[in-house]
């Protein structure tokens, strides 16, 4: 497969769910990433944050950052998995830094560009 790339996903989870549900949701997210061939490096709860403007008719949400490694062509599947989940108000995935030394390396001419 392709070399793995680091991703940082920010999940905003409804603040109306209980603490137990919150833990279960984080576990579910981690296991879905694993099922898609990724490996979770860290899951950090950033706490409850009040929105500047209501988001999905909610005033606040629980922010969770999940750092994972995955093949680049599978990362969008993570977004697809959780797009319709009512507890997840928003999901943003940011590609992390490319491996050291890769940034300035010239691209081989044989590589297919996505």
N, C-alpha and C positions, 0 to 999 in steps of 0.2 A: 504493500500500500504506500500511500504518500507519507512523507515525513509529518510527524505530528506538529501541530501548532498550538500555542497557548492562547486561551480565550478567557476573558473575564465577562461573566454574565451578571447583570444586575436584575434581580427579580423584585418587583414590588408586589407584595402579597397583602390581601385584604386584612385590615386590622380587626375585622369583626370575627375572625376565627379564633378559637381557643389556643392556649399554649401547646396543648397536646396535638391539636390539628396542625399547628405551625411546625412542630418537630416532624410530624408525619409528612407534611408537604415538602420539607427540605430533604428528607430521606427519599421521597418519591422522585424529586428532581434529580438527586444524585444517582439513583438507580436507573433512571431513564437515560441519563448521559452515558452511564456505563453500558447499558444495552445497545446504545448507538455506536459503541466502540471507543468511547472516550474514557479518560481516567480523571476523576475529581482530585484536585490537589488541595483545595481548601474550600470550606463553606463558612462564611463569616456573617453573623447577624449584626446588622448595623443599627438595629433598633427601629422604633416607630417614629416616622417623620410626618409632620403635618404639611400638606401641599399648599403651595401659594394659591392655586386655583383647584377647585374640585376635579378629581380624575375619576371617570366612570361613576359619577355621583357620590364619590367617597371623599372624605375630608383629610384622611391620613392613610398611611400604609406602612407595613413592615418591610424594611429594605434588607435584602439578603444578597451578598455577593458570593458567587460561586466561580472559582478559578478551575479550569479544566484543560486537559490536553486532548486534541482530537484532530483527525484528518480534516484539512480545510474544506473538502467537498461535502463533509457530513455536518458541518456546524449549523447550516441553515435548517437541518432537520430538528435540532433542539428547539428552535423558534417555532417550527410547525407543531411540535408535540404539545406545546403549552399555550398556543395562541387562543384556544377555545376554552381554557380553564377559567371558570368564573372567579376563583380565589386569586388568580394572578392578574393583577390590574395592568401591569406593564412588564415587558421583558426587553432588555437591551443587551446585545452581545457585542463586545468589542474584541477585535483580534489583538492579542498581546504583541509584545516585541518579537521580531523574527530572531532566530538563534544568532548568537554572537558571531560576527564576521559575515553573516549572510547579507546584511543590508547593502554593503558597497560592492559585493561580488557581482561581476558581470553575469548576465543571464546567458546560459548556454543557448546556442542558436537552434538546437534540436528540440528544446522544450516547447510544448504546446501552451499557448497563452490562453487563459480562461476568459 
